[in-house]
Amino acid sequence: QAARFLFMKNKVRMICDCRARSIKVIEAEALPFEISLCGSALRAPHNCHLQYMENMNSIASLVMAVVVNENDEDDEVESDQPTEQQKKKKLWGLLVCHHESPRYVP
């Protein structure tokens, strides 16, 4: 569920070099809120994803979320449904590209 949430927030995720060292972020105690990197492209990959990439013999990856409107799958959409409900979106799938050397897509 956490991965689904992140791909709905950020539709594209690029890992240029999974061997690059991650840097720990230290929050100042005086901050009135916690820092969240869930929307950041600079977020380090999760350990299980790094293991997956190693098993695939890939160093870089580019993942793009395929998001669809929930009602697009239905043949008929009732016209009395609220507009907000008609605009509900869901993660349908992912398009994943791997490379065996470090890569950066501008």
Biotite code that builds the C-alpha atoms (Angstrom):
import biotite.structure as struc

atoms = struc.array([
    struc.Atom([0.000, 0.000, 0.000], chain_id="A", res_id=1, res_name="GLN", atom_name="CA", element="C"),
    struc.Atom([2.867, 2.400, 0.771], chain_id="A", res_id=2, res_name="ALA", atom_name="CA", element="C"),
    struc.Atom([4.322, 1.924, -2.724], chain_id="A", res_id=3, res_name="ALA", atom_name="CA", element="C"),
    struc.Atom([0.902, 2.476, -4.316], chain_id="A", res_id=4, res_name="ARG", atom_name="CA", element="C"),
    struc.Atom([0.503, 5.714, -2.360], chain_id="A", res_id=5, res_name="PHE", atom_name="CA", element="C"),
    struc.Atom([3.937, 6.939, -3.478], chain_id="A", res_id=6, res_name="LEU", atom_name="CA", element="C"),
    struc.Atom([3.245, 6.164, -7.155], chain_id="A", res_id=7, res_name="PHE", atom_name="CA", element="C"),
    struc.Atom([-0.061, 8.024, -7.004], chain_id="A", res_id=8, res_name="MET", atom_name="CA", element="C"),
    struc.Atom([1.795, 11.018, -5.552], chain_id="A", res_id=9, res_name="LYS", atom_name="CA", element="C"),
    struc.Atom([4.825, 10.854, -7.901], chain_id="A", res_id=10, res_name="ASN", atom_name="CA", element="C"),
    struc.Atom([3.999, 9.305, -11.261], chain_id="A", res_id=11, res_name="LYS", atom_name="CA", element="C"),
    struc.Atom([7.666, 8.894, -12.271], chain_id="A", res_id=12, res_name="VAL", atom_name="CA", element="C"),
    struc.Atom([10.513, 7.433, -10.216], chain_id="A", res_id=13, res_name="ARG", atom_name="CA", element="C"),
    struc.Atom([14.089, 7.347, -11.454], chain_id="A", res_id=14, res_name="MET", atom_name="CA", element="C"),
    struc.Atom([17.023, 5.626, -9.783], chain_id="A", res_id=15, res_name="ILE", atom_name="CA", element="C"),
    struc.Atom([20.133, 6.750, -11.656], chain_id="A", res_id=16, res_name="CYS", atom_name="CA", element="C"),
    struc.Atom([22.591, 4.548, -9.770], chain_id="A", res_id=17, res_name="ASP", atom_name="CA", element="C"),
    struc.Atom([21.389, 2.167, -7.081], chain_id="A", res_id=18, res_name="CYS", atom_name="CA", element="C"),
    struc.Atom([24.979, 1.789, -5.872], chain_id="A", res_id=19, res_name="ARG", atom_name="CA", element="C"),
    struc.Atom([25.216, 5.489, -4.961], chain_id="A", res_id=20, res_name="ALA", atom_name="CA", element="C"),
    struc.Atom([25.592, 6.113, -1.254], chain_id="A", res_id=21, res_name="ARG", atom_name="CA", element="C"),
    struc.Atom([22.536, 7.482, 0.484], chain_id="A", res_id=22, res_name="SER", atom_name="CA", element="C"),
    struc.Atom([22.862, 10.423, 2.835], chain_id="A", res_id=23, res_name="ILE", atom_name="CA", element="C"),
    struc.Atom([21.028, 10.571, 6.125], chain_id="A", res_id=24, res_name="LYS", atom_name="CA", element="C"),
    struc.Atom([18.799, 13.612, 6.650], chain_id="A", res_id=25, res_name="VAL", atom_name="CA", element="C"),
    struc.Atom([18.982, 15.026, 10.160], chain_id="A", res_id=26, res_name="ILE", atom_name="CA", element="C"),
    struc.Atom([16.064, 17.190, 11.207], chain_id="A", res_id=27, res_name="GLU", atom_name="CA", element="C"),
    struc.Atom([16.542, 20.195, 13.445], chain_id="A", res_id=28, res_name="ALA", atom_name="CA", element="C"),
    struc.Atom([14.691, 19.632, 16.705], chain_id="A", res_id=29, res_name="GLU", atom_name="CA", element="C"),
    struc.Atom([13.303, 23.177, 16.517], chain_id="A", res_id=30, res_name="ALA", atom_name="CA", element="C"),
    struc.Atom([11.224, 22.372, 13.401], chain_id="A", res_id=31, res_name="LEU", atom_name="CA", element="C"),
    struc.Atom([7.482, 22.451, 14.146], chain_id="A", res_id=32, res_name="PRO", atom_name="CA", element="C"),
    struc.Atom([6.881, 19.585, 11.659], chain_id="A", res_id=33, res_name="PHE", atom_name="CA", element="C"),
    struc.Atom([8.584, 16.422, 10.417], chain_id="A", res_id=34, res_name="GLU", atom_name="CA", element="C"),
    struc.Atom([10.376, 16.380, 7.075], chain_id="A", res_id=35, res_name="ILE", atom_name="CA", element="C"),
    struc.Atom([8.844, 13.910, 4.607], chain_id="A", res_id=36, res_name="SER", atom_name="CA", element="C"),
    struc.Atom([10.744, 12.869, 1.493], chain_id="A", res_id=37, res_name="LEU", atom_name="CA", element="C"),
    struc.Atom([7.862, 10.806, 0.059], chain_id="A", res_id=38, res_name="CYS", atom_name="CA", element="C"),
    struc.Atom([7.411, 13.392, -2.706], chain_id="A", res_id=39, res_name="GLY", atom_name="CA", element="C"),
    struc.Atom([11.115, 13.815, -3.400], chain_id="A", res_id=40, res_name="SER", atom_name="CA", element="C"),
    struc.Atom([12.998, 12.469, -6.398], chain_id="A", res_id=41, res_name="ALA", atom_name="CA", element="C"),
    struc.Atom([16.090, 12.387, -4.185], chain_id="A", res_id=42, res_name="LEU", atom_name="CA", element="C"),
    struc.Atom([14.587, 9.768, -1.873], chain_id="A", res_id=43, res_name="ARG", atom_name="CA", element="C"),
    struc.Atom([16.793, 6.690, -1.460], chain_id="A", res_id=44, res_name="ALA", atom_name="CA", element="C"),
    struc.Atom([15.379, 3.371, -2.716], chain_id="A", res_id=45, res_name="PRO", atom_name="CA", element="C"),
    struc.Atom([14.024, 0.950, -0.134], chain_id="A", res_id=46, res_name="HIS", atom_name="CA", element="C"),
    struc.Atom([16.327, -1.971, 0.733], chain_id="A", res_id=47, res_name="ASN", atom_name="CA", element="C"),
    struc.Atom([13.954, -4.556, -0.736], chain_id="A", res_id=48, res_name="CYS", atom_name="CA", element="C"),
    struc.Atom([13.953, -2.615, -4.038], chain_id="A", res_id=49, res_name="HIS", atom_name="CA", element="C"),
    struc.Atom([17.761, -2.527, -4.041], chain_id="A", res_id=50, res_name="LEU", atom_name="CA", element="C"),
    struc.Atom([17.765, -6.314, -3.598], chain_id="A", res_id=51, res_name="GLN", atom_name="CA", element="C"),
    struc.Atom([15.291, -6.644, -6.489], chain_id="A", res_id=52, res_name="TYR", atom_name="CA", element="C"),
    struc.Atom([17.529, -4.517, -8.722], chain_id="A", res_id=53, res_name="MET", atom_name="CA", element="C"),
    struc.Atom([20.569, -6.572, -7.778], chain_id="A", res_id=54, res_name="GLU", atom_name="CA", element="C"),
    struc.Atom([18.680, -9.779, -8.638], chain_id="A", res_id=55, res_name="ASN", atom_name="CA", element="C"),
    struc.Atom([17.741, -8.252, -12.028], chain_id="A", res_id=56, res_name="MET", atom_name="CA", element="C"),
    struc.Atom([21.382, -7.227, -12.601], chain_id="A", res_id=57, res_name="ASN", atom_name="CA", element="C"),
    struc.Atom([20.319, -3.608, -13.066], chain_id="A", res_id=58, res_name="SER", atom_name="CA", element="C"),
    struc.Atom([21.947, -0.434, -11.808], chain_id="A", res_id=59, res_name="ILE", atom_name="CA", element="C"),
    struc.Atom([19.450, 2.165, -13.012], chain_id="A", res_id=60, res_name="ALA", atom_name="CA", element="C"),
    struc.Atom([15.677, 2.111, -13.335], chain_id="A", res_id=61, res_name="SER", atom_name="CA", element="C"),
    struc.Atom([12.882, 4.334, -14.548], chain_id="A", res_id=62, res_name="LEU", atom_name="CA", element="C"),
    struc.Atom([9.335, 3.576, -13.399], chain_id="A", res_id=63, res_name="VAL", atom_name="CA", element="C"),
    struc.Atom([6.235, 5.328, -14.703], chain_id="A", res_id=64, res_name="MET", atom_name="CA", element="C"),
    struc.Atom([2.821, 4.872, -13.109], chain_id="A", res_id=65, res_name="ALA", atom_name="CA", element="C"),
    struc.Atom([-0.184, 4.086, -15.297], chain_id="A", res_id=66, res_name="VAL", atom_name="CA", element="C"),
    struc.Atom([-3.133, 5.807, -13.604], chain_id="A", res_id=67, res_name="VAL", atom_name="CA", element="C"),
    struc.Atom([-6.714, 5.436, -14.843], chain_id="A", res_id=68, res_name="VAL", atom_name="CA", element="C"),
    struc.Atom([-10.074, 6.821, -13.846], chain_id="A", res_id=69, res_name="ASN", atom_name="CA", element="C"),
    struc.Atom([-11.972, 4.123, -11.944], chain_id="A", res_id=70, res_name="GLU", atom_name="CA", element="C"),
    struc.Atom([-15.128, 4.648, -14.017], chain_id="A", res_id=71, res_name="ASN", atom_name="CA", element="C"),
    struc.Atom([-13.306, 4.302, -17.372], chain_id="A", res_id=72, res_name="ASP", atom_name="CA", element="C"),
    struc.Atom([-13.399, 0.531, -16.962], chain_id="A", res_id=73, res_name="GLU", atom_name="CA", element="C"),
    struc.Atom([-17.196, 0.524, -16.759], chain_id="A", res_id=74, res_name="ASP", atom_name="CA", element="C"),
    struc.Atom([-19.222, 0.552, -19.964], chain_id="A", res_id=75, res_name="ASP", atom_name="CA", element="C"),
    struc.Atom([-21.874, 2.783, -18.415], chain_id="A", res_id=76, res_name="GLU", atom_name="CA", element="C"),
    struc.Atom([-21.405, 5.598, -15.943], chain_id="A", res_id=77, res_name="VAL", atom_name="CA", element="C"),
    struc.Atom([-24.532, 6.762, -14.180], chain_id="A", res_id=78, res_name="GLU", atom_name="CA", element="C"),
    struc.Atom([-25.080, 10.451, -14.876], chain_id="A", res_id=79, res_name="SER", atom_name="CA", element="C"),
    struc.Atom([-26.373, 11.125, -11.351], chain_id="A", res_id=80, res_name="ASP", atom_name="CA", element="C"),
    struc.Atom([-22.998, 10.231, -9.763], chain_id="A", res_id=81, res_name="GLN", atom_name="CA", element="C"),
    struc.Atom([-21.178, 13.147, -8.125], chain_id="A", res_id=82, res_name="PRO", atom_name="CA", element="C"),
    struc.Atom([-18.433, 14.725, -10.216], chain_id="A", res_id=83, res_name="THR", atom_name="CA", element="C"),
    struc.Atom([-15.839, 14.028, -7.509], chain_id="A", res_id=84, res_name="GLU", atom_name="CA", element="C"),
    struc.Atom([-16.623, 10.315, -7.604], chain_id="A", res_id=85, res_name="GLN", atom_name="CA", element="C"),
    struc.Atom([-16.347, 10.253, -11.411], chain_id="A", res_id=86, res_name="GLN", atom_name="CA", element="C"),
    struc.Atom([-12.822, 11.721, -11.140], chain_id="A", res_id=87, res_name="LYS", atom_name="CA", element="C"),
    struc.Atom([-11.533, 9.009, -8.751], chain_id="A", res_id=88, res_name="LYS", atom_name="CA", element="C"),
    struc.Atom([-8.246, 7.615, -10.000], chain_id="A", res_id=89, res_name="LYS", atom_name="CA", element="C"),
    struc.Atom([-6.428, 4.367, -9.301], chain_id="A", res_id=90, res_name="LYS", atom_name="CA", element="C"),
    struc.Atom([-3.047, 2.884, -10.028], chain_id="A", res_id=91, res_name="LEU", atom_name="CA", element="C"),
    struc.Atom([-3.562, 0.423, -12.884], chain_id="A", res_id=92, res_name="TRP", atom_name="CA", element="C"),
    struc.Atom([0.039, -0.655, -13.388], chain_id="A", res_id=93, res_name="GLY", atom_name="CA", element="C"),
    struc.Atom([3.666, 0.335, -13.805], chain_id="A", res_id=94, res_name="LEU", atom_name="CA", element="C"),
    struc.Atom([5.935, 0.683, -16.828], chain_id="A", res_id=95, res_name="LEU", atom_name="CA", element="C"),
    struc.Atom([9.429, -0.290, -15.663], chain_id="A", res_id=96, res_name="VAL", atom_name="CA", element="C"),
    struc.Atom([12.719, 0.204, -17.526], chain_id="A", res_id=97, res_name="CYS", atom_name="CA", element="C"),
    struc.Atom([16.031, -1.212, -16.278], chain_id="A", res_id=98, res_name="HIS", atom_name="CA", element="C"),
    struc.Atom([19.606, -0.592, -17.363], chain_id="A", res_id=99, res_name="HIS", atom_name="CA", element="C"),
    struc.Atom([22.832, -2.404, -16.479], chain_id="A", res_id=100, res_name="GLU", atom_name="CA", element="C"),
    struc.Atom([24.840, 0.806, -16.031], chain_id="A", res_id=101, res_name="SER", atom_name="CA", element="C"),
    struc.Atom([24.133, 4.167, -14.362], chain_id="A", res_id=102, res_name="PRO", atom_name="CA", element="C"),
    struc.Atom([21.716, 6.256, -16.468], chain_id="A", res_id=103, res_name="ARG", atom_name="CA", element="C"),
    struc.Atom([20.072, 9.642, -16.104], chain_id="A", res_id=104, res_name="TYR", atom_name="CA", element="C"),
    struc.Atom([17.021, 10.720, -18.093], chain_id="A", res_id=105, res_name="VAL", atom_name="CA", element="C"),
    struc.Atom([16.838, 14.537, -18.244], chain_id="A", res_id=106, res_name="PRO", atom_name="CA", element="C"),
])
